[in-house]
């Protein structure tokens, strides 16, 4: 089987800003040195304590956060990493399902319509 998703050396830091001019006074490391390969047809669950970087890693994969270093490769095409930023055309094929259904789904809209909305847009 071939790899569907590959993460190579993913590292993410967030700047801590303070003062009137919002100068960077430090950094917080959210994710360090993640290497991961998911083959086509496989499923992966990421578990861990609150604040350990699961959501940050997912946001890097879908392109909401660029990695500080490392790269994300989806179906053989680099979608983030390097100086090019995020390849949104390639990352369109990846979707995130948020764990809180009340903020993810509109209770007045049938589930099929909500899921189909992304297909209609793209």
C-alpha distances in whole Angstrom, upper triangle without the diagonal:
4,7,9,12,13,17,19,22,23,27,29,33,36,39,42,45,49,52,54,51,48,48,45,46,43,39,37,34,31,28,27,25,22,18,15,11,10,6,7,9,10,14,16,19,21,25,28,32,33,33,30,28,26,27,28,24,23,26,24,21,22,25,28,29,28,27,30,27,24,21,19,16,14,12,13,16,19,21,23,24,27,30,28,28,26,24,25,24,21,21,23,19,19,22,24,25,28,29,33,33,37,36,33,34,38,39,41,38,36,32,31,33,32,28,29,31,28,27,30,31,28
4,6,9,10,14,16,19,20,24,27,30,33,36,39,42,46,49,51,48,45,45,42,43,40,36,35,31,29,26,25,22,19,16,13,10,9,6,6,10,11,14,15,19,21,24,27,31,32,32,29,27,24,25,25,22,21,23,21,18,20,22,25,26,25,24,27,24,20,18,15,12,11,8,9,13,15,17,19,21,23,26,25,25,23,21,22,21,17,18,20,17,17,20,22,24,27,29,32,32,36,35,31,33,36,38,40,37,36,32,31,32,31,27,28,29,26,25,29,29,25
4,6,7,10,13,16,17,21,23,27,29,33,36,38,42,46,47,45,42,41,38,39,36,33,31,28,25,22,22,19,16,13,10,6,6,4,6,9,10,12,13,16,18,21,24,27,29,28,25,23,21,22,22,18,17,20,18,14,16,19,22,22,21,20,23,21,17,14,12,9,8,7,8,11,12,14,16,18,20,23,22,22,20,18,20,19,15,16,18,15,15,18,19,21,24,26,29,30,33,32,29,31,34,36,38,35,34,30,29,31,29,26,27,28,24,24,27,27,24
4,7,10,13,17,17,20,22,26,28,31,34,37,40,44,45,43,40,39,37,38,35,32,30,27,24,21,22,20,16,14,11,8,6,5,5,8,9,11,12,15,17,20,23,26,27,27,24,22,19,20,20,16,15,17,16,12,13,16,19,20,19,19,22,20,17,14,11,8,6,5,7,10,11,12,15,17,20,23,21,20,17,16,17,16,12,12,14,11,11,14,16,18,21,23,26,27,30,29,25,27,31,33,35,32,30,27,26,27,25,22,23,24,21,20,24,23,20
4,7,10,13,13,16,18,22,24,27,31,33,37,40,42,40,36,36,33,35,32,28,26,23,20,17,18,16,13,11,8,6,5,7,8,11,10,11,11,14,14,18,20,24,24,23,21,18,16,17,16,13,12,14,12,9,11,13,16,17,16,15,18,17,14,11,7,6,5,6,8,9,10,10,12,14,17,20,19,18,15,14,15,16,12,11,14,12,10,13,14,17,19,21,25,26,29,27,24,26,30,32,34,32,31,27,27,28,25,22,24,24,21,21,25,24,21
4,6,10,10,14,16,20,23,26,29,32,36,39,41,38,35,34,31,33,30,26,24,21,19,16,15,13,10,7,6,4,6,9,11,14,13,13,12,15,15,18,20,23,24,23,20,17,16,17,16,12,13,14,12,9,12,14,17,16,15,14,16,14,11,8,6,5,6,8,9,10,9,10,11,12,15,18,17,17,15,15,17,17,14,13,16,15,13,16,17,19,21,23,27,28,31,29,27,29,33,35,37,35,34,30,30,31,29,26,27,28,24,24,28,27,24
4,7,6,10,13,16,19,22,26,28,32,36,37,35,32,31,28,29,26,22,21,17,15,12,12,9,7,5,5,6,9,12,14,17,15,15,13,15,14,17,18,21,22,20,17,14,14,15,13,10,11,13,10,8,12,13,15,14,13,10,13,11,7,6,5,6,9,12,11,12,10,10,10,10,13,16,16,15,14,15,17,18,15,14,17,16,14,16,17,20,21,22,26,28,30,28,26,29,33,35,38,35,35,31,31,32,29,27,29,29,25,26,29,28,25
4,6,9,12,16,19,22,25,28,32,35,37,35,32,30,27,28,25,22,20,17,16,12,11,8,7,5,7,9,12,15,17,20,18,18,17,18,17,19,20,23,24,22,19,16,16,17,15,12,14,15,12,11,15,15,17,15,13,10,12,9,5,5,7,8,11,14,13,13,11,12,11,9,12,15,16,15,15,16,19,20,17,16,20,19,18,20,20,23,24,26,29,31,34,31,30,33,36,39,41,39,39,35,35,36,33,30,32,32,28,29,32,31,28
4,6,10,13,17,20,23,26,29,33,35,33,29,28,24,25,22,18,17,14,13,10,8,5,5,5,9,12,15,18,21,23,21,21,18,19,17,19,19,21,22,20,17,15,15,17,14,12,15,16,12,13,16,16,18,15,13,9,10,7,5,7,9,12,15,18,16,16,13,14,12,10,12,15,17,16,16,18,21,23,20,19,22,22,20,22,22,24,25,26,29,32,34,32,30,34,37,40,42,40,40,37,37,38,35,32,34,34,30,32,35,33,30
4,7,10,14,17,20,23,27,30,32,30,27,25,22,23,20,16,15,11,10,7,6,5,5,7,9,12,15,18,21,23,21,20,17,18,15,17,17,19,19,17,14,11,13,14,11,8,11,12,9,10,13,13,14,11,10,6,8,6,4,6,8,11,14,17,17,16,13,13,10,9,11,15,16,14,14,16,18,21,18,17,20,20,18,19,19,21,22,23,26,29,31,28,27,30,34,36,39,37,37,34,35,35,32,30,32,31,28,29,32,30,28
4,7,10,13,16,20,23,27,29,27,23,22,19,19,16,12,11,8,8,5,5,5,7,10,12,16,18,22,24,26,24,23,20,20,17,18,17,18,18,15,13,11,13,14,10,9,13,13,10,12,15,14,14,11,10,6,6,5,6,9,11,15,17,21,20,19,16,15,12,10,12,15,17,15,15,18,20,23,21,19,22,23,20,21,20,23,22,24,26,29,31,28,28,31,34,37,40,38,39,35,36,37,33,31,34,33,29,32,34,32,30
4,7,10,13,16,20,23,25,24,20,19,16,17,14,10,9,6,6,5,7,9,10,13,15,18,20,24,26,28,25,24,21,20,17,18,17,18,17,13,12,9,12,12,8,8,12,11,9,12,14,13,12,9,8,5,5,7,9,11,13,16,19,22,22,21,17,16,12,11,13,15,17,14,14,18,19,22,21,18,22,23,20,20,19,21,21,22,24,27,29,26,25,29,32,35,37,36,37,34,35,35,32,30,32,31,28,31,33,30,29
4,7,10,13,16,20,22,20,17,16,12,13,10,6,5,4,6,7,9,11,13,16,19,22,24,28,29,31,29,27,24,23,20,20,19,19,17,14,13,11,14,14,10,11,15,13,12,15,17,15,14,10,10,8,6,9,12,14,16,20,22,26,26,24,20,19,15,14,15,16,18,16,17,20,21,25,24,21,24,26,23,23,21,24,22,24,26,29,30,27,27,31,33,36,39,38,39,36,37,37,34,33,35,33,30,33,35,32,31
4,7,10,13,17,19,17,14,13,10,11,9,5,5,6,7,10,12,15,16,20,22,25,26,30,32,33,31,29,26,25,21,22,20,19,17,14,14,12,15,14,10,13,15,13,13,16,18,15,13,10,11,10,9,12,15,17,18,22,24,28,28,26,22,20,17,16,17,18,19,16,17,21,22,25,25,22,25,26,24,23,21,23,22,23,24,28,28,25,26,29,32,35,37,36,38,35,37,36,33,32,34,33,30,33,35,32,31
4,6,10,13,15,14,10,9,6,8,6,4,6,9,11,13,15,18,20,23,25,28,30,33,35,37,35,33,30,28,25,25,23,22,20,16,17,15,19,17,14,17,19,17,16,20,21,18,16,13,13,13,11,14,18,20,21,25,27,31,31,29,25,23,19,18,19,19,21,18,19,23,24,28,27,25,27,29,27,26,25,27,25,26,27,30,31,28,28,32,34,37,39,39,40,38,40,39,35,35,37,35,33,36,37,34,34
4,7,10,13,12,9,8,6,6,5,5,7,11,12,16,17,21,22,26,28,31,33,36,38,40,37,35,32,30,27,26,24,22,20,17,18,17,20,19,16,19,21,19,19,23,24,21,19,16,17,16,14,18,21,23,25,29,31,34,34,32,29,26,23,22,23,23,24,22,23,27,27,31,31,28,30,32,30,29,27,28,26,27,28,31,31,28,29,33,35,37,40,40,41,39,41,41,37,37,39,37,35,38,39,36,36
4,7,10,9,5,5,4,6,7,9,11,14,16,19,21,24,26,29,31,34,36,39,41,42,40,38,35,33,30,30,28,26,23,20,21,20,23,22,19,22,24,21,21,25,25,23,20,18,18,19,17,20,24,26,27,31,33,37,37,34,31,28,25,24,24,24,25,23,24,28,28,32,32,30,32,34,31,31,29,30,28,29,30,33,32,29,30,34,36,38,40,41,43,41,43,42,38,38,40,38,36,39,40,37,37
4,7,7,5,6,7,6,9,11,14,17,19,22,24,27,29,33,35,38,39,43,44,46,44,41,38,36,33,32,30,28,25,22,24,23,26,25,22,25,27,25,25,29,29,27,24,21,22,23,21,24,27,30,31,35,37,40,40,38,34,32,29,28,28,27,29,26,28,31,32,35,36,33,35,37,35,34,32,33,31,32,32,35,34,31,33,36,38,40,42,43,45,43,45,44,40,41,43,41,39,42,43,40,40
4,5,5,7,9,9,12,15,17,21,23,26,28,31,33,36,38,41,43,46,48,49,47,45,42,40,37,36,34,32,29,26,28,27,30,28,26,29,31,28,28,32,32,29,27,24,25,26,24,27,31,33,34,38,40,43,43,41,37,35,32,30,31,29,31,29,30,34,34,38,38,36,38,40,38,37,35,36,34,35,35,38,37,34,35,39,40,42,44,45,47,46,48,46,43,44,46,43,41,45,45,42,42
4,6,8,11,12,16,18,20,24,25,29,30,33,35,38,40,43,45,48,49,51,49,46,44,42,39,38,36,34,31,28,30,29,32,30,28,31,32,29,30,33,33,30,27,25,26,27,25,29,32,34,36,39,41,44,45,42,38,36,32,32,32,30,32,29,31,34,34,38,39,36,38,41,39,38,36,37,35,36,36,38,37,34,36,39,40,43,44,45,47,46,48,46,43,44,46,43,41,44,45,41,42
4,6,9,11,14,17,19,22,24,27,29,32,33,36,38,41,43,46,47,49,47,45,42,41,38,38,36,34,31,28,30,28,31,29,26,29,31,28,28,31,31,28,25,23,24,25,23,26,30,32,33,37,38,42,42,39,35,33,30,29,29,27,28,26,28,32,32,35,36,34,36,39,37,36,35,37,34,36,36,38,38,34,36,39,40,43,44,44,47,46,47,46,42,43,44,42,40,43,43,40,40
4,7,9,11,13,16,19,20,23,25,28,30,33,35,38,39,43,44,46,44,41,39,37,34,34,32,30,28,24,26,25,27,25,23,26,27,24,24,28,28,25,22,20,21,22,20,23,27,29,30,34,35,39,39,36,33,30,27,26,26,25,26,24,26,29,29,33,34,31,33,36,34,33,31,33,31,33,32,35,35,31,33,36,37,40,42,42,44,43,45,43,39,40,42,39,37,40,41,38,38
4,6,9,11,15,18,20,23,24,27,29,32,34,37,39,42,44,46,44,42,39,37,34,34,32,31,28,25,26,25,28,26,23,26,28,25,24,28,28,25,23,20,21,21,18,22,25,27,29,33,35,39,38,36,32,30,26,25,25,23,25,23,25,29,30,33,34,32,34,36,34,34,32,34,32,34,34,37,37,33,35,38,39,43,44,44,46,45,46,45,41,42,44,41,39,42,43,39,39
4,6,8,11,14,16,19,20,23,25,28,31,34,36,39,41,43,41,39,36,34,31,31,29,28,25,22,23,21,25,23,20,23,25,23,22,26,26,23,21,18,18,18,15,19,22,25,27,30,32,36,36,33,30,28,24,22,22,21,24,21,24,27,28,32,32,30,32,35,32,32,30,32,31,32,33,36,36,32,33,37,39,42,44,43,45,43,45,44,40,40,42,40,37,41,42,38,38
4,7,10,14,16,19,20,23,26,29,32,35,37,40,42,44,42,40,36,35,31,31,29,27,25,21,22,22,25,24,21,24,26,24,24,27,28,26,24,21,21,20,17,20,24,26,28,32,35,38,38,36,32,30,26,25,25,24,27,24,26,30,31,35,35,32,35,37,34,34,32,34,32,33,33,37,37,34,35,38,40,43,45,45,47,45,47,46,42,42,44,42,40,43,44,41,41
4,7,10,13,16,16,20,22,25,28,31,34,37,39,41,39,36,33,32,28,28,25,24,22,18,19,18,22,21,18,21,24,22,21,25,26,24,22,19,18,17,14,17,21,24,26,29,32,36,35,33,30,28,24,22,23,23,25,23,25,29,30,33,33,30,33,35,32,32,30,32,30,31,32,35,35,32,33,37,39,42,44,44,46,43,45,45,41,40,43,41,38,41,43,40,39
4,6,9,12,13,16,18,22,24,28,30,33,36,37,35,33,29,28,24,24,22,21,19,15,16,15,18,18,15,17,20,18,17,21,23,21,19,15,15,14,11,14,18,20,22,26,28,32,32,30,26,25,21,19,20,21,23,20,22,26,27,30,30,27,30,31,29,28,26,28,26,27,29,32,33,30,30,34,37,39,42,41,43,40,42,42,38,37,40,38,35,38,40,37,36
4,6,9,11,14,16,20,22,26,28,31,33,35,32,30,26,25,21,21,18,17,15,12,12,11,15,15,12,14,17,16,16,19,21,20,18,14,15,13,12,14,17,20,21,25,27,31,31,29,26,24,21,19,21,22,24,21,22,25,26,30,29,26,29,30,27,26,24,26,24,24,26,29,30,27,28,32,34,37,40,39,40,38,40,39,36,35,38,36,34,37,39,36,35
4,6,7,11,13,16,19,22,24,28,30,32,29,27,23,22,18,18,16,16,15,11,10,9,13,14,11,12,15,15,14,17,19,18,17,13,14,11,10,12,14,17,18,22,24,28,28,27,23,22,19,17,19,20,22,20,20,24,25,28,27,24,27,28,25,25,23,24,23,23,25,29,30,27,28,31,34,37,40,39,40,37,39,39,35,34,37,35,33,35,38,35,34
4,7,10,11,15,17,20,22,25,27,29,26,24,20,19,15,15,13,13,12,8,7,6,9,10,7,9,12,12,11,14,16,16,14,11,12,10,10,12,14,16,16,20,22,25,26,25,22,20,17,16,19,21,22,19,19,22,23,26,25,22,24,25,22,21,19,21,19,20,22,25,27,24,24,28,31,33,36,35,36,33,35,35,32,30,33,32,29,32,35,32,31
4,7,7,11,13,16,18,22,24,26,23,21,18,17,13,14,13,13,13,10,8,6,9,10,7,7,11,11,10,12,15,15,15,12,12,9,9,10,11,13,14,17,19,23,23,22,19,18,15,14,17,19,21,18,18,21,22,25,23,20,23,23,20,20,18,20,19,20,23,26,28,25,25,29,32,34,37,36,36,33,35,35,32,30,33,32,29,31,34,32,31
4,6,10,12,16,19,22,25,27,24,22,19,18,15,16,14,15,16,13,10,9,12,14,11,10,14,15,12,14,18,17,17,14,14,10,10,9,10,13,14,17,20,23,23,22,19,19,16,15,17,19,21,19,19,22,24,26,24,22,25,25,22,23,21,24,23,24,26,29,31,29,28,32,35,38,41,39,40,36,38,38,35,33,36,35,32,34,37,35,33
4,6,10,13,16,20,23,25,22,21,18,18,15,17,16,18,19,17,13,12,13,16,13,11,15,16,13,14,18,18,19,16,14,11,11,9,8,11,12,15,18,21,20,20,18,18,15,13,15,19,20,19,19,21,23,26,23,21,25,25,22,23,22,24,24,25,28,31,33,31,30,33,37,39,42,41,41,37,38,39,36,33,36,35,32,34,37,35,33
4,6,10,13,16,19,21,19,17,14,15,12,14,14,17,18,16,13,11,11,14,12,9,12,14,11,12,15,16,17,15,14,11,12,10,9,10,10,13,15,18,18,18,16,16,14,13,16,19,20,18,18,20,22,24,21,19,22,22,19,20,19,21,22,22,26,28,31,29,27,31,34,37,39,38,37,34,35,36,33,30,33,32,29,31,34,32,30
4,7,10,14,17,19,17,16,14,15,13,16,16,19,21,19,16,14,14,16,15,11,13,16,13,12,16,17,19,17,16,13,14,12,9,10,10,11,14,16,16,16,15,15,14,13,16,20,20,19,18,20,22,23,20,19,22,21,19,20,20,22,23,24,28,30,33,31,29,32,36,38,41,39,38,34,35,36,33,30,32,33,29,30,34,32,30
4,7,10,13,15,13,12,10,12,11,14,16,19,21,20,16,14,13,15,15,11,12,15,13,11,15,16,19,17,17,14,17,15,11,11,10,10,12,14,14,15,14,15,15,15,18,21,21,20,19,19,21,22,19,17,20,19,16,18,18,20,21,22,26,28,31,29,27,30,33,36,38,36,35,32,32,33,30,28,30,30,27,28,31,30,28
4,6,10,12,10,11,10,13,13,16,19,22,23,23,20,18,16,18,17,14,14,17,15,12,15,17,20,19,19,17,19,17,14,12,10,9,10,11,12,14,13,15,15,16,19,22,22,21,19,19,21,21,17,17,19,17,15,18,18,20,22,23,27,28,31,30,27,30,34,36,38,36,35,31,31,32,30,27,28,29,26,26,30,29,26
4,7,9,7,8,7,11,12,16,18,22,23,23,21,18,16,17,18,14,14,17,15,12,15,17,20,20,20,19,22,20,16,14,12,11,10,10,12,14,15,15,17,18,21,24,23,22,20,19,20,20,17,16,18,15,13,15,16,18,20,21,25,26,29,28,25,27,31,33,35,33,31,28,27,29,27,24,25,27,24,24,27,27,24
4,6,6,8,10,13,15,19,22,25,27,27,24,22,20,21,21,18,17,20,19,15,17,20,23,23,23,22,25,23,19,17,14,12,11,10,11,14,16,17,19,20,23,26,25,24,22,21,22,21,17,17,19,16,15,17,18,20,23,24,27,28,31,30,27,29,33,34,37,34,32,28,28,30,28,24,26,27,24,24,28,27,25
4,6,9,11,15,17,21,24,27,29,29,26,24,21,22,23,19,18,20,20,16,17,20,23,24,24,23,27,25,21,19,15,13,11,9,11,14,16,17,19,22,25,28,26,25,22,21,21,20,16,16,17,14,13,16,17,19,22,23,27,27,30,30,26,28,31,33,35,32,30,26,25,27,26,22,23,25,22,21,25,25,22
4,7,10,14,17,20,23,27,28,29,27,25,21,22,24,21,19,21,21,18,18,22,24,26,26,26,29,28,24,22,18,16,14,12,15,18,20,20,22,25,28,31,29,28,25,23,23,22,19,18,19,15,14,16,17,18,21,22,26,25,29,29,25,26,30,31,33,30,28,24,23,25,24,21,22,24,22,21,25,25,23
4,7,10,13,16,20,24,25,26,24,22,19,20,21,18,17,20,20,16,18,21,23,24,25,24,27,26,23,21,17,16,14,13,16,19,20,20,22,24,27,30,29,27,24,24,24,23,20,19,20,16,15,16,16,17,20,20,24,24,28,27,24,26,29,31,33,31,28,25,24,27,25,22,23,25,23,23,26,27,25
4,7,10,13,17,20,22,23,21,19,16,17,19,16,14,18,18,15,16,20,21,22,23,23,26,25,22,20,17,17,15,15,18,20,20,20,21,23,27,30,29,27,24,23,23,23,20,18,19,16,14,14,14,14,17,17,20,21,25,24,21,23,27,28,31,28,26,23,23,25,23,20,22,24,22,22,26,26,24
4,7,10,13,17,18,19,17,16,12,14,16,13,12,16,16,13,15,19,20,20,21,20,23,23,20,19,16,16,15,16,19,20,20,19,20,22,25,29,28,26,23,23,23,24,20,18,20,17,14,15,14,14,16,15,19,20,24,23,21,23,27,28,31,29,28,24,24,27,24,21,24,25,23,24,27,27,26
4,6,10,13,15,16,14,14,10,12,15,12,11,15,16,14,16,19,20,20,22,21,23,23,21,20,18,18,17,19,22,23,22,21,22,23,27,30,29,26,24,25,24,25,22,20,21,19,16,15,13,13,14,13,17,18,22,21,19,22,25,27,30,28,27,23,24,26,24,21,24,26,23,25,28,28,27
4,7,10,12,13,11,10,7,9,12,10,9,13,14,13,15,18,18,18,19,18,21,21,19,19,17,18,18,20,22,23,22,21,20,21,25,28,28,25,23,24,24,25,23,20,21,20,16,16,13,13,14,13,16,19,22,21,20,22,26,28,31,29,29,25,26,28,25,23,26,27,24,26,30,29,28
4,7,9,11,9,10,7,10,13,12,12,15,16,16,18,20,20,20,22,20,22,23,21,22,20,22,22,24,26,26,25,24,23,24,28,30,30,28,26,27,27,29,26,23,25,23,20,19,16,15,14,13,16,19,22,21,20,23,27,28,31,30,30,26,28,30,27,25,28,29,27,29,32,31,31
4,7,8,6,8,7,10,12,12,13,16,17,17,19,21,21,20,22,20,22,22,22,22,21,23,24,26,28,28,27,25,24,25,28,31,31,28,26,28,28,31,28,25,27,26,22,21,18,18,16,14,17,20,23,22,22,25,28,29,33,32,32,29,31,32,29,28,31,31,29,32,35,34,33
4,6,6,9,9,11,13,14,15,17,18,19,21,23,22,21,23,21,22,23,23,24,24,26,27,29,31,31,29,28,26,26,30,32,32,29,28,30,30,33,30,27,29,28,24,23,20,19,17,15,17,21,22,22,22,25,29,30,33,33,33,30,32,34,30,29,33,33,31,34,36,35,35
4,6,8,8,10,11,13,14,16,17,19,20,21,20,19,21,20,21,23,24,24,24,26,27,30,32,31,29,27,25,26,29,31,31,28,27,29,29,31,30,26,28,28,24,22,18,18,15,13,15,19,20,19,20,23,26,27,31,31,31,28,31,32,28,28,31,31,29,32,35,33,33
4,6,8,8,9,11,13,14,15,17,19,20,18,16,18,17,18,20,21,22,22,25,26,29,30,30,27,25,23,23,26,28,29,25,24,27,27,30,28,25,27,27,23,22,18,18,16,15,17,20,22,20,21,24,27,29,32,32,33,30,32,33,29,29,32,31,29,32,35,33,33
4,6,9,9,10,12,14,14,16,18,19,18,16,18,16,17,18,18,20,19,23,24,27,28,28,25,24,21,21,24,27,27,24,24,26,26,29,27,24,26,26,22,21,18,19,17,16,18,22,24,22,22,26,29,31,34,34,34,31,33,34,30,29,32,32,30,32,35,33,33
4,6,5,6,9,10,10,12,14,15,14,12,14,12,14,15,16,17,16,19,20,24,25,24,22,20,18,18,21,23,24,21,20,22,22,25,23,20,22,23,19,18,15,16,15,15,18,21,23,21,20,24,27,29,33,32,32,29,31,31,28,27,30,29,27,29,32,30,29
4,5,5,6,9,10,11,13,14,14,13,15,14,16,17,17,17,15,18,18,22,23,23,21,19,18,18,22,24,24,21,19,22,21,24,22,18,20,20,16,15,12,13,12,12,15,18,20,19,18,21,25,27,30,29,29,26,28,28,25,23,27,26,24,26,29,28,27
4,5,5,6,9,10,11,12,11,10,13,13,15,17,17,17,15,18,18,21,23,22,20,18,17,18,21,23,23,20,18,20,19,22,20,17,18,18,15,13,10,11,10,10,13,16,18,16,15,19,22,24,27,26,27,24,25,26,22,21,24,24,21,24,27,25,24
4,5,5,6,9,10,10,9,7,10,10,12,14,14,14,13,17,17,21,22,21,18,16,14,15,18,20,20,17,15,18,18,21,19,16,18,19,15,14,12,14,13,14,16,19,21,18,18,21,24,27,30,29,29,26,28,28,25,23,26,25,22,25,28,26,25
4,5,5,6,9,10,10,9,10,9,12,12,12,12,11,14,14,18,19,18,16,14,12,13,17,19,19,16,15,17,17,20,18,14,17,17,14,13,12,14,13,15,18,20,23,20,19,22,26,28,31,30,30,27,28,28,25,23,26,25,22,25,27,25,24
4,5,5,6,9,9,9,11,11,14,15,14,13,11,13,13,17,18,18,16,13,13,15,18,20,20,16,14,16,15,18,16,12,14,14,10,10,8,10,10,12,15,17,20,17,16,19,22,25,28,26,26,23,24,24,21,19,22,21,19,21,24,22,21
4,5,5,6,5,6,8,9,13,14,14,13,11,14,14,18,19,18,15,12,11,13,17,18,17,14,12,14,13,16,15,11,13,14,11,10,8,11,11,13,16,18,20,17,15,19,22,25,27,26,26,23,24,24,21,20,22,21,18,21,23,21,20
4,6,5,6,5,6,6,10,11,10,9,8,11,12,16,17,15,12,10,8,10,13,15,15,11,9,12,12,15,14,10,13,14,11,12,11,14,14,17,19,21,23,21,19,22,25,28,31,29,29,26,27,27,24,22,24,23,20,22,25,22,21
4,6,8,8,9,9,13,13,11,9,6,9,9,12,14,13,11,8,8,10,14,16,15,13,10,11,11,14,11,8,11,11,8,9,9,13,14,16,19,21,23,21,19,22,25,28,30,28,28,25,25,25,22,20,22,21,18,20,23,21,19
4,6,8,9,11,15,16,14,12,9,11,10,13,15,13,12,9,9,12,16,17,15,13,9,10,9,11,10,6,8,9,6,7,7,11,12,15,18,19,21,19,16,19,22,25,27,25,25,22,22,22,19,17,19,18,15,17,19,17,15
4,5,6,9,12,14,13,11,9,11,11,15,16,13,11,8,7,10,13,14,12,9,6,8,7,11,10,7,9,11,9,10,10,14,15,18,20,22,23,20,18,21,24,27,29,27,28,25,25,25,21,20,21,20,16,19,21,18,16
4,7,10,13,15,15,14,12,15,15,18,20,17,15,11,10,12,15,16,15,11,9,11,10,13,13,10,11,14,11,11,10,14,13,17,18,20,21,18,16,20,22,25,27,26,27,24,25,24,21,20,22,20,17,20,21,19,18
4,6,9,11,12,12,11,15,16,19,20,18,15,12,9,10,13,14,14,10,9,12,12,16,15,12,14,16,14,14,13,16,16,18,20,22,24,20,19,23,25,29,31,29,30,28,29,28,24,23,25,23,21,23,25,22,21
4,6,8,9,9,10,13,15,18,18,16,12,10,7,7,9,10,10,7,7,10,11,15,14,12,15,17,15,16,16,19,19,22,24,26,27,24,23,26,29,32,34,32,33,30,31,30,27,26,27,26,22,25,27,24,22
4,5,6,7,9,12,15,18,18,16,13,11,7,6,9,11,12,9,9,13,14,18,16,14,18,19,17,18,17,20,20,23,25,27,29,26,25,28,31,34,36,35,35,32,33,33,30,28,30,28,25,27,30,27,25
4,7,9,12,15,18,22,21,19,15,14,10,8,9,11,13,11,12,16,17,21,20,18,21,23,20,21,21,24,23,25,28,30,32,29,28,31,34,37,39,38,39,36,37,36,33,32,33,32,29,31,33,30,29
4,7,10,13,17,20,19,17,13,13,10,7,7,10,12,11,13,15,18,21,19,18,21,22,20,22,22,25,25,27,30,32,34,31,30,33,36,39,41,40,40,37,38,38,34,33,34,33,30,32,34,31,29
4,7,10,14,17,15,14,11,11,8,6,7,11,12,11,12,14,17,19,17,16,20,20,19,21,21,24,24,26,29,31,34,31,29,33,36,39,41,39,39,36,36,36,33,31,33,32,29,30,33,30,28
4,7,10,13,12,10,7,8,6,4,7,10,11,10,10,11,14,16,14,13,17,17,16,18,19,22,23,25,28,30,32,30,28,31,34,37,39,37,37,34,34,34,31,29,30,29,26,27,29,27,25
4,7,10,10,8,6,6,5,6,10,13,12,11,9,10,12,14,11,10,14,13,12,15,15,19,20,23,26,27,30,27,25,28,31,34,36,34,33,30,30,30,28,25,26,26,22,23,26,24,22
4,7,6,5,4,6,7,9,12,15,13,13,11,10,12,13,10,10,13,12,12,15,16,20,22,24,27,29,31,29,26,29,32,35,37,34,34,30,30,30,28,25,26,26,22,22,25,24,21
4,5,5,6,7,9,12,15,17,15,15,12,10,12,11,8,8,11,9,9,12,14,18,20,23,26,27,29,27,24,26,30,32,34,31,30,27,26,27,25,22,22,23,19,19,22,21,18
4,6,8,10,13,15,18,20,18,18,15,13,14,13,9,10,12,10,11,14,17,20,23,25,28,28,31,30,26,28,31,34,35,32,31,28,27,27,26,22,23,23,20,19,22,22,18
4,7,9,12,14,16,18,16,17,15,13,15,14,10,12,15,13,14,17,20,23,26,28,31,32,35,33,30,31,35,37,39,36,35,32,30,31,29,26,26,27,23,22,25,24,21
4,6,9,11,13,15,13,13,11,9,11,10,7,10,12,12,13,16,19,22,25,28,30,31,34,31,28,30,33,36,38,35,34,31,30,30,28,25,25,25,21,21,24,22,19
4,6,7,9,12,10,10,9,7,10,11,8,9,13,13,13,16,18,22,24,27,30,31,33,30,28,30,33,36,38,35,35,32,31,31,29,26,27,26,22,23,25,23,20
4,7,10,11,9,8,6,5,7,8,6,6,10,11,10,14,15,19,21,24,27,28,30,27,24,27,30,33,34,32,32,29,28,28,26,23,24,23,19,20,22,20,17
4,7,9,7,6,4,6,9,11,10,9,12,14,13,15,16,20,21,24,26,28,30,27,25,28,31,34,36,33,34,31,31,30,27,25,26,25,22,23,25,22,20
4,7,7,6,7,9,12,15,13,12,16,17,16,19,19,23,24,26,29,31,33,30,28,31,34,37,39,37,37,34,34,34,31,29,30,29,25,27,29,26,24
4,6,7,9,11,14,16,15,15,19,20,20,22,23,27,27,30,32,34,36,33,31,34,37,40,42,40,40,38,37,37,34,32,33,32,28,29,31,29,26
4,6,9,11,14,16,16,17,20,22,21,23,24,28,29,32,34,36,37,34,32,35,37,41,42,40,41,39,38,38,35,33,34,32,29,30,32,28,26
4,7,8,11,13,13,14,17,19,19,21,23,26,27,30,32,34,35,32,30,33,35,39,40,38,39,36,36,35,32,30,31,29,26,27,28,25,23
4,7,9,12,12,12,15,17,17,18,19,23,24,27,29,30,32,28,27,30,32,36,37,35,36,33,33,32,29,28,29,27,23,25,26,23,21
4,6,9,9,8,11,13,13,15,16,20,21,24,26,27,29,26,24,27,29,32,34,31,32,30,29,29,26,24,25,23,20,21,23,20,18
4,6,6,6,9,11,12,14,16,20,22,25,27,28,30,27,24,27,29,32,34,31,31,29,28,27,25,23,23,22,18,19,21,18,15
4,5,5,6,9,10,12,14,18,20,23,25,25,27,24,21,23,26,29,30,27,28,26,25,24,22,20,20,18,15,16,17,14,12
4,6,6,8,10,13,16,19,21,25,27,27,28,26,23,25,27,30,31,28,28,26,24,23,22,20,19,18,14,14,16,13,10
4,5,6,8,11,14,18,20,24,26,26,28,26,23,25,27,30,31,28,28,25,24,24,22,19,19,19,15,15,17,15,12
4,5,5,8,11,15,17,20,22,23,25,22,19,22,24,27,29,26,26,23,22,22,20,17,18,17,13,14,17,14,12
4,5,7,11,14,16,20,22,21,23,21,18,19,22,25,26,23,23,20,19,19,17,14,14,13,10,10,13,11,8
4,7,10,13,16,19,22,21,24,22,18,20,22,25,26,23,23,20,18,18,17,14,14,14,10,10,13,12,9
4,7,10,13,16,19,19,21,19,16,18,21,24,25,22,22,19,18,19,16,13,14,14,11,12,15,14,12
4,7,10,13,15,15,18,16,12,14,17,20,22,19,19,16,16,16,13,11,13,12,9,11,14,13,12
4,6,9,12,12,15,13,10,13,16,19,21,19,19,15,16,17,13,12,14,14,12,14,17,16,15
4,6,9,9,12,11,8,10,14,16,18,17,16,13,14,15,12,10,14,14,12,15,18,17,17
4,6,7,10,8,6,9,13,15,18,17,17,14,17,17,13,13,16,16,15,18,20,19,20
4,6,9,9,8,10,14,15,19,18,18,15,18,19,15,15,19,19,18,21,23,23,23
4,6,6,6,9,12,13,16,16,17,14,18,18,15,15,19,19,19,22,23,23,24
4,5,5,6,9,9,13,13,13,11,14,15,12,13,16,16,17,20,21,21,23
4,6,6,7,8,11,12,13,12,16,16,13,15,18,17,18,21,22,22,24
4,6,7,10,12,13,15,13,16,16,12,14,17,16,16,20,21,20,22
4,7,9,12,11,13,11,13,13,9,11,14,13,13,16,18,17,19
4,6,9,8,9,7,11,10,7,9,12,12,13,16,17,17,19
4,5,6,8,8,11,10,8,11,13,12,14,17,17,17,20
4,6,7,8,12,11,10,13,15,15,17,20,20,20,23
4,7,9,12,10,10,14,15,14,17,19,19,20,23
4,6,8,7,7,10,11,11,14,16,15,17,19
4,6,5,6,9,10,11,14,15,15,17,20
4,5,5,6,8,10,12,13,14,16,18
4,5,5,6,9,11,11,12,14,16
4,6,5,6,9,10,10,12,14
4,6,5,8,10,10,11,14
4,5,6,8,10,11,12
4,5,5,6,9,10
4,5,5,6,9
4,5,5,6
4,6,5
4,6
4
